[in-house]
Amino acid sequence: MTASAAVTAGYTLAAGPVRADVITTSTDGLDAGDIKIKVADGEMPGYFARPKGLANPPVILVAMEIFGLHEYIRDVTRRLAKLGALAVAPDYYFRKGVDLTKITDIPQLLPIVNAKPDAELLSDLDSTVAWAKAQGGNTDRLGIIGFCRGGRTVWEYAAHSSTLKAGASFYGPPVDPPNIPGWPKSPTQLASEMKAPVIGLYGEADQGIPVPTVEALKEALAKANKPAEFKIYPGAPHGFHADYRPSYRKEAAEDAWNQMQAWFRKYKVLG
């Protein structure tokens, strides 16, 4: 896929070259589209998808990477709707007033996304849950899925929300970068505070998340008697589920998606 075609399709160039054979999930049988979610200081953009005519569906939050609410995240939202959920992807970086999908360099992105305080992030997710409930979603069956930075968000939200039933973190960093204001505790530091079970899905060849840091998180959760599972895929790099990027690894991605579904069924998020 050319750069211009990638932008037209709704991807972001900062994520790197876009593969030609990205997964595309249709809206057949779904209601889907852009939304506005009421938050403490205004309206937050988002994207939702849900099965047509299904009353009281479970709710799954989709926590995006740092690249904004682009087509891969929207497609994942539709994939979850095909599983029977009301899936919602909030654009919680909106307050910066820039479209992250239009930024071409990661060094430009990082100061924007790193400035997001955890307290505000968690409040935005709570507001997204409230929106889903008002739309007839069953928030007694609430899940969250996230990728990369969104995978960190899964761990953080699992330590925050007493409503959450389960989470799935795709390569969410267990340890935060040093000295980021507004990020009081990393996922590993929050292990004893986890209120919902999370499955962690990681790549053994992830250059940014060394396997020992994943093992340390696993040990901290076990020591705190918190239910969690981990799967580390041999040879898989960071972003192995991101089917629009060269990092995509089909076998690992498909297995991880199945692991997520089984986890959500185990904890009654999915039927």
Disulfide bonds with the S-S distance in Angstrom:
none
